[in-house]
């Protein structure tokens, strides 16, 4: 047993107290690397699905060195709202971004207006970390505004090059033939940044374009998975209301796109190790929504979870969710407590020894107690999606409280109630069998909507039942 030196122990205790009070010098703060996949399903990664067709050894490596949250959720079933939630610590309904920016579908209902940018009045996670002494890095997909609302204006470098959704630091571009989703470009830039900033705390936010459509990857990887898929593995299909839903993972190009992203993640993890930063760097991996299974090419399957991107069923909102926090979280841990995207903001402030900003991250909760293996109640989670998705989903709200999940469909006011502990596939609607629980949860959901000033859809006077959406 190593003897405990009394002076050293007093020093460690003092640092712990200072960290708890948010009085830690910038030089002592941990680095942060945040990987965000685009449309990656919870069952697309091997740490959640041993039978997956896809190969994700570096994501598994990350999970083995951190905590895998098996009930981790995106704040919305489509991209922009979840990205806003990560940056603000708020539910999307509070930010005014409750659909992907640019979405305008209508049906029986007219959805409310959707903001086309994240308001500059928000103190983003990047801005909060910059104020705490962090050097920030961004490369990839933003999708929270352009023309004055880009990452350049929200806490990241003013030198970023790009427009619309995609921004990168100055440097070499990408070869569309071998890197169509700019996955390698993101990793290249991140590795350079880590090497150049290894002596000061940094926040590297890496929102990949992968695995969003259009599907594309290195030709050699596509060929590899064509061979792996073979000819004896036909696609099985199911139905989700009026939509067919993929029930088989065997899409070669989609698999190649995932592996190319996994390889990029591995290169960044290797850069941390090469620069001696692994033990002082927090690493997060998650996705902005569930896998695409019901439309637009149906490239993946979220089975046993229902539906996918664009739906408030589990396939649309349950996502990969990993946090590695050296010195705080036990390596290889697993946590089944339901958590949501808004929780990243306060958790990272807590891990960095920075003071909480409760008026900013109003809906997020620090997960540090869960990372330490302590028992704590996160509380119910809520979703608000008053829109028609490109993938077939209709306006609805949802909440999860413990094992129970309620969905309120705005078009016909119907309710769906599921016990996820014994029905994770959401096929046994218990709303009529347990009306008391459904009524109580509905009251909670509606009370929450009022508290966040959620905007609701209204009847569409131009709706034609014979051709319109339900």
C-alpha positions in Angstrom: 0.0 0.0 0.0 1.4 3.4 -0.9 1.8 5.7 2.2 -0.3 8.8 2.2 1.8 11.9 2.8 -0.1 14.3 5.1 0.9 17.5 3.2 0.0 15.9 -0.1 -3.4 14.8 1.3 -4.1 18.3 2.6 -3.3 19.7 -0.8 -5.6 17.3 -2.6 -8.4 18.1 0.0 -7.9 21.8 -0.6 -8.1 21.4 -4.4 -11.2 19.4 -4.0 -12.8 22.1 -1.9 -11.8 24.8 -4.4 -13.2 22.8 -7.3 -16.5 22.4 -5.4 -16.6 26.1 -5.0 -15.7 26.7 -8.7 -12.3 28.3 -7.7 -10.0 26.2 -9.8 -7.3 27.9 -12.0 -7.7 27.6 -15.7 -4.5 25.6 -16.0 -5.9 22.9 -13.7 -9.1 22.4 -15.6 -9.6 19.2 -17.6 -9.8 19.3 -21.4 -13.1 18.4 -23.1 -13.6 16.5 -26.4 -17.2 16.3 -27.5 -18.1 13.9 -30.4 -21.6 14.4 -31.9 -22.8 12.0 -34.5 -25.6 12.9 -36.9 -28.5 10.5 -37.1 -26.6 7.6 -35.4 -29.0 5.1 -33.9 -28.6 3.6 -30.4 -28.3 0.1 -31.8 -25.7 1.2 -34.5 -22.8 0.8 -32.0 -21.4 -2.4 -30.6 -21.4 -1.3 -27.0 -25.2 -1.2 -27.2 -25.8 -4.1 -29.7 -23.4 -7.1 -29.8 -25.2 -8.2 -33.0 -24.8 -5.0 -34.9 -23.7 -5.3 -38.5 -21.5 -2.2 -38.1 -18.0 -2.2 -36.7 -17.3 0.4 -34.0 -14.2 -0.7 -32.0 -13.2 2.9 -31.1 -16.6 3.8 -29.8 -16.4 0.5 -27.8 -13.0 1.5 -26.6 -14.4 4.8 -25.4 -17.3 3.1 -23.6 -14.9 0.7 -21.9 -13.0 3.6 -20.4 -16.1 5.6 -19.4 -19.7 5.3 -18.5 -22.3 4.1 -21.0 -25.7 5.6 -20.4 -28.1 3.0 -21.7 -31.1 5.3 -21.4 -29.5 8.3 -22.9 -31.8 10.5 -24.9 -31.6 13.2 -27.5 -33.7 16.3 -26.7 -35.6 15.9 -30.0 -36.1 13.4 -32.7 -34.5 15.7 -35.3 -31.2 17.5 -35.3 -31.3 21.3 -34.8 -33.3 21.2 -31.5 -31.0 18.7 -29.9 -27.9 20.8 -31.0 -29.6 23.8 -29.4 -30.2 21.9 -26.2 -26.5 20.8 -26.0 -25.4 24.4 -26.5 -27.9 26.0 -24.0 -28.7 23.4 -21.4 -32.4 23.9 -22.1 -35.2 21.9 -23.7 -35.7 22.9 -27.3 -39.1 24.4 -26.6 -37.4 27.1 -24.5 -35.0 28.0 -27.3 -37.7 28.4 -30.0 -36.0 25.7 -32.1 -38.3 22.7 -31.9 -37.8 21.4 -35.5 -34.8 21.2 -37.7 -34.0 24.6 -39.1 -35.7 24.8 -42.5 -38.5 22.3 -41.8 -41.9 23.4 -43.0 -44.2 20.4 -43.4 -47.9 20.8 -42.7 -50.9 18.4 -42.4 -54.1 18.5 -40.4 -52.3 21.0 -38.2 -50.3 24.1 -38.9 -47.0 23.9 -36.9 -45.9 27.0 -35.0 -43.0 29.1 -36.4 -39.6 27.6 -35.9 -36.6 29.9 -35.2 -33.9 29.9 -37.9 -31.1 30.5 -35.5 -29.9 30.1 -31.9 -30.4 33.5 -30.2 -27.2 35.4 -29.4 -28.7 36.2 -26.0 -28.0 32.6 -25.0 -24.7 32.0 -23.2 -23.7 28.9 -25.0 -21.7 26.1 -23.5 -18.7 27.3 -25.6 -19.0 30.8 -24.3 -19.3 29.6 -20.7 -16.1 27.5 -21.1 -14.3 30.3 -22.9 -15.0 32.6 -19.9 -13.6 29.8 -17.7 -10.2 29.9 -19.6 -10.8 27.3 -22.3 -9.6 27.5 -25.9 -12.4 26.3 -28.1 -12.3 24.3 -31.3 -15.1 23.6 -33.9 -15.2 21.6 -37.1 -18.3 20.1 -38.7 -22.0 20.6 -38.8 -23.5 23.5 -36.9 -27.2 23.8 -38.1 -28.0 26.5 -35.6 -27.9 29.5 -37.9 -25.8 31.4 -40.3 -25.2 35.0 -41.3 -24.4 36.4 -37.8 -25.4 33.3 -35.9 -22.7 30.8 -36.9 -20.3 29.2 -34.4 -18.1 32.2 -34.9 -20.6 34.3 -33.0 -21.4 31.6 -30.4 -18.1 31.1 -28.6 -15.9 29.4 -31.2 -13.0 30.8 -33.3 -13.7 33.8 -35.5 -11.3 32.2 -38.1 -13.8 29.4 -39.0 -14.5 29.0 -42.7 -17.9 28.0 -44.0 -21.5 28.8 -44.6 -24.9 27.5 -44.1 -24.5 24.4 -41.8 -20.9 23.5 -42.1 -17.8 25.3 -40.6 -14.1 24.3 -40.4 -10.9 25.9 -39.2 -8.5 27.0 -41.9 -6.4 24.2 -43.4 -6.6 21.5 -46.0 -10.0 20.6 -47.5 -11.3 17.1 -48.3 -11.4 14.8 -51.2 -15.1 14.1 -52.1 -14.1 10.7 -53.5 -12.6 9.4 -50.2 -14.1 11.7 -47.6 -17.6 12.7 -48.8 -18.8 13.5 -45.3 -15.7 15.5 -44.3 -15.1 13.0 -41.5 -11.4 12.7 -42.0 -11.1 16.5 -42.4 -12.7 16.9 -39.0 -10.3 14.4 -37.4 -7.2 15.9 -39.2 -8.0 19.4 -37.9 -8.8 18.1 -34.4 -5.5 16.2 -34.2 -3.6 19.4 -35.2 -5.5 21.5 -32.7 -4.8 19.0 -29.8 -1.1 19.0 -30.5 -0.9 22.8 -30.7 -2.9 23.3 -27.5 -1.8 20.5 -25.2 -0.5 22.8 -22.6 -3.7 24.7 -21.9 -7.3 23.6 -21.3 -9.4 23.2 -24.5 -12.9 22.3 -25.6 -13.0 20.5 -28.9 -16.5 20.2 -30.3 -16.6 17.7 -33.2 -20.1 17.5 -34.7 -19.7 15.0 -37.6 -21.8 15.1 -40.8 -21.9 11.3 -40.6 -24.1 9.4 -40.7 -26.7 11.7 -42.2 -27.9 11.3 -45.8 -26.7 11.5 -48.5 -24.8 8.4 -47.7 -21.1 8.3 -48.6 -17.8 6.8 -47.5 -14.5 5.5 -48.7 -14.9 3.1 -51.6 -12.7 0.4 -50.0 -14.9 0.4 -46.9 -18.1 0.1 -48.9 -16.5 -2.8 -50.8 -15.6 -4.4 -47.4 -19.2 -4.3 -46.2 -20.7 -5.5 -49.5 -18.7 -8.6 -49.0 -19.8 -8.9 -45.4 -23.4 -8.4 -46.3 -23.3 -11.1 -48.9 -26.3 -12.3 -50.8 -28.1 -14.3 -48.1 -29.0 -11.5 -45.8 -32.2 -9.9 -47.3 -33.7 -6.8 -45.8 -36.7 -7.4 -43.5 -39.4 -4.7 -43.4 -42.1 -3.8 -41.0 -44.7 -1.0 -40.9 -44.9 2.2 -38.8 -48.3 3.6 -39.5 -48.2 4.5 -43.3 -44.5 4.0 -43.5 -42.3 0.9 -44.0 -39.6 0.5 -41.5 -36.3 -1.3 -41.9 -35.7 -4.2 -39.5 -32.3 -5.3 -40.8 -28.8 -3.8 -40.5 -27.0 -4.7 -43.7 -26.6 -1.5 -45.7 -22.9 -1.6 -47.0 -22.5 2.2 -47.6 -24.1 3.1 -44.3 -21.8 0.6 -42.5 -18.8 2.1 -44.2 -19.8 5.6 -43.2 -20.1 4.5 -39.6 -16.6 2.8 -39.7 -15.0 5.9 -41.2 -16.4 8.0 -38.4 -15.3 5.4 -35.8 -11.8 5.5 -37.3 -11.8 9.3 -37.0 -12.8 9.0 -33.4 -9.9 6.6 -32.8 -7.4 9.0 -34.3 -8.6 11.8 -32.0 -8.4 9.4 -29.0 -4.9 8.4 -30.1 -3.9 12.1 -30.3 -4.9 12.6 -26.7 -2.8 9.6 -25.7 0.2 10.7 -27.8 0.2 14.1 -26.2 -0.2 12.7 -22.7 -3.7 14.1 -22.2 -5.9 11.0 -21.8 -5.9 11.2 -18.1 -6.9 14.8 -18.0 -9.5 14.9 -20.8 -13.2 14.4 -20.6 -14.6 12.7 -23.7 -18.3 12.6 -24.7 -19.9 10.7 -27.5 -23.6 11.0 -28.5 -26.0 11.5 -31.4 -28.4 14.3 -32.2 -31.4 11.8 -32.8 -32.1 8.2 -33.5 -31.3 6.2 -36.6 -33.0 6.8 -39.9 -35.3 3.8 -40.4 -38.7 4.9 -41.8 -37.9 7.1 -44.9 -35.2 8.7 -47.1 -33.5 5.4 -47.9 -34.2 3.6 -44.7 -30.4 2.9 -44.2 -30.5 1.4 -40.6 -32.7 -0.5 -38.2 -33.2 0.5 -34.5 -34.8 -2.8 -33.5 -36.0 -3.7 -31.0 -36.8 0.0 -30.6 -39.7 1.4 -32.5 -39.5 3.7 -35.5 -36.5 6.1 -35.8 -35.5 9.6 -36.6 -38.5 12.0 -36.8 -40.6 10.0 -34.3 -41.0 10.3 -30.5 -40.9 6.5 -30.1 -37.7 5.1 -28.6 -36.0 4.6 -32.0 -36.2 8.3 -32.7 -34.9 9.7 -29.4 -32.8 7.1 -27.6 -29.2 7.5 -28.7 -25.7 6.4 -27.9 -24.6 8.3 -24.8 -21.0 7.9 -23.3 -19.1 10.1 -20.9 -15.4 9.4 -20.0 -14.3 11.5 -17.0 -10.9 10.3 -15.7 -10.7 10.4 -11.9 -14.4 10.8 -11.5 -16.1 8.0 -13.4 -15.2 4.3 -13.1 -14.0 2.9 -16.4 -16.4 0.5 -18.0 -19.4 1.6 -16.0 -23.0 1.5 -17.1 -25.9 3.7 -16.0 -29.6 3.0 -16.7 -30.9 6.3 -15.3 -32.7 8.3 -18.1 -30.7 11.4 -19.1 -31.1 14.0 -21.9 -29.0 16.3 -24.0 -29.6 19.4 -21.8 -27.6 17.6 -19.1 -24.3 18.0 -20.8 -24.0 21.7 -20.1 -24.2 21.6 -16.3 -22.3 18.3 -16.1 -19.3 19.8 -18.0 -19.3 22.9 -15.9 -19.3 20.7 -12.8 -16.5 18.5 -14.1 -14.5 21.6 -15.1 -14.8 23.2 -11.6 -16.7 26.1 -13.0 -19.8 27.6 -11.3 -23.2 26.5 -12.3 -25.4 28.8 -14.4 -28.9 27.8 -13.3 -30.6 30.6 -15.2 -28.9 29.4 -18.4 -29.1 25.6 -18.2 -32.5 25.6 -16.7 -33.5 22.2 -17.8 -30.2 20.3 -17.5 -29.0 18.5 -14.4 -25.4 17.7 -13.5 -24.7 14.0 -13.9 -21.6 14.0 -11.8 -23.3 12.0 -9.0 -24.2 9.3 -11.6 -20.7 9.3 -13.0 -19.4 8.6 -9.4 -21.8 5.7 -9.1 -24.1 7.4 -6.6 -27.8 7.0 -6.6 -29.7 10.1 -7.7 -33.0 10.8 -9.4 -32.7 12.7 -12.6 -36.5 13.3 -12.7 -38.9 13.0 -15.6 -37.8 13.9 -19.2 -39.9 15.7 -21.7 -40.2 16.1 -25.5 -42.1 18.6 -27.6 -42.4 18.2 -31.3 -45.3 20.2 -32.8 -44.3 19.4 -36.4 -44.6 16.9 -39.2 -41.2 15.2 -39.8 -39.8 14.2 -43.1 -39.8 10.7 -41.8 -43.5 10.3 -41.2 -43.8 11.5 -37.6 -46.7 13.8 -36.6 -47.0 16.5 -34.0 -46.9 15.2 -30.5 -45.5 15.5 -27.0 -43.9 12.9 -24.8 -42.6 12.3 -21.3 -40.7 9.6 -19.5 -41.0 9.2 -15.8 -39.2 6.2 -14.4 -40.2 3.2 -16.5 -43.3 4.9 -17.8 -43.6 6.8 -21.1 -46.6 8.8 -22.3 -47.1 10.2 -25.9 -49.8 12.8 -26.6 -50.7 13.0 -30.3 -51.8 16.5 -31.1 -53.7 15.6 -34.3 -56.4 13.5 -32.7 -55.7 14.0 -29.0 -55.0 10.3 -28.5 -52.7 9.0 -25.8 -50.2 6.2 -25.8 -48.8 4.8 -22.5 -46.0 2.3 -22.3 -44.0 0.6 -19.6 -40.5 0.5 -21.0 -39.2 -2.0 -18.5 -41.2 -4.8 -20.0 -42.2 -3.3 -23.3 -39.2 -1.4 -24.7 -40.6 -1.8 -28.3 -43.7 0.2 -27.3 -46.2 -2.2 -28.8 -48.6 -2.5 -25.8 -50.5 0.7 -25.3 -51.8 0.8 -21.7 -53.6 4.1 -21.9 -57.0 2.5 -21.7 -56.0 -0.1 -19.1 -54.3 2.4 -16.8 -56.3 5.6 -17.3 -55.4 7.0 -13.9 -51.7 6.9 -14.7 -52.2 8.3 -18.2 -54.3 11.2 -16.9 -51.7 12.1 -14.2 -48.8 12.0 -16.7 -50.8 14.0 -19.2 -51.3 16.7 -16.6 -47.6 16.7 -15.8 -46.7 17.0 -19.5 -49.1 19.9 -20.1 -47.9 21.6 -16.9 -44.3 21.3 -18.2 -45.3 22.7 -21.6 -46.8 25.8 -19.9 -43.6 26.2 -17.8 -41.3 26.3 -20.9 -43.8 28.3 -23.0 -44.0 25.6 -25.6 -45.7 26.7 -28.8 -48.5 24.5 -30.1 -49.8 23.7 -33.6 -53.3 25.0 -34.7 -55.9 23.6 -37.1 -55.0 23.9 -40.8 -57.9 25.5 -42.6 -56.5 24.3 -46.0 -56.2 20.7 -44.9 -57.8 18.2 -47.3 -58.5 14.9 -45.6 -58.4 12.8 -48.8 -54.8 13.8 -49.5 -53.4 15.4 -46.4 -51.5 13.9 -43.5 -53.2 12.8 -40.3 
